[in-house]
Amino acid sequence: MNLESMFGDLDPLLWAKRPKSQCALDLLMTGAKEGDSRLVEILAGHVRDGVCNESGKLLQRWDGQSWRRADDIEYRRAA
């Protein structure tokens, strides 16, 4: 029995498509800057859709069911 038969189609980029934290967004931005075209496309969509701004600040996070406003106190970038 393989993973697909147990869990269906797994998306290895789901963490990038639905970031739950500033850390996930930072990793997405790093991958995009390194030239991964899939991550560049995902990041551009997030900027367009208001999930984050162009400087990389998370504006909305995925809570497991829907997008939720990212609270500045709850989610801070590491200094």
C-alpha positions in Angstrom: 0.0 0.0 0.0 1.4 3.4 -1.0 0.7 6.9 0.3 -1.5 7.8 -2.6 -3.8 4.9 -2.0 -4.0 5.8 1.7 -4.3 9.6 1.5 -5.3 10.4 -2.1 -3.3 12.9 -4.1 -0.8 14.7 -1.8 0.3 18.1 -2.7 3.9 18.7 -1.7 3.5 22.5 -2.1 0.4 22.9 0.0 2.4 24.5 2.7 3.3 27.2 0.2 -0.1 27.6 -1.3 -1.8 27.9 2.1 0.8 29.4 4.5 -0.2 29.2 8.1 2.6 31.4 9.5 5.1 34.1 8.6 7.8 31.4 8.8 6.1 29.5 5.9 5.9 32.7 3.9 9.5 33.4 4.5 10.5 30.0 3.2 8.3 30.5 0.2 10.0 33.8 -0.5 13.4 32.3 -0.1 12.6 29.5 -2.6 11.1 32.1 -5.0 14.3 34.2 -4.8 16.4 31.1 -5.5 14.5 30.7 -8.7 12.0 27.9 -8.2 9.4 28.8 -10.8 6.6 27.0 -9.0 7.2 29.1 -5.9 7.6 32.3 -7.9 4.1 31.6 -9.3 2.6 30.8 -5.9 4.1 34.0 -4.4 2.9 36.2 -7.2 -0.7 34.8 -6.6 -0.5 35.5 -2.9 0.6 39.1 -3.6 -2.2 39.5 -6.1 -4.8 38.0 -3.8 -3.7 40.0 -0.7 -2.3 37.0 1.3 0.9 38.9 1.6 2.4 42.2 0.5 5.4 42.6 -1.9 7.8 43.0 1.0 6.9 39.6 2.4 4.6 40.5 5.3 1.9 37.9 5.9 -1.5 39.6 5.7 -3.7 36.5 5.8 -3.0 33.0 7.0 -4.7 29.7 6.3 -6.3 28.4 9.5 -7.1 24.9 8.1 -10.5 25.9 6.7 -10.3 29.4 5.4 -8.1 32.5 5.1 -7.9 34.6 8.3 -6.4 38.0 8.9 -2.9 37.6 10.3 -2.6 39.4 13.6 0.6 41.4 14.0 0.9 40.4 17.6 0.3 36.7 16.9 2.6 36.5 13.8 5.9 38.4 13.9 8.9 38.0 11.7 12.0 36.9 13.4 14.5 39.7 13.9 
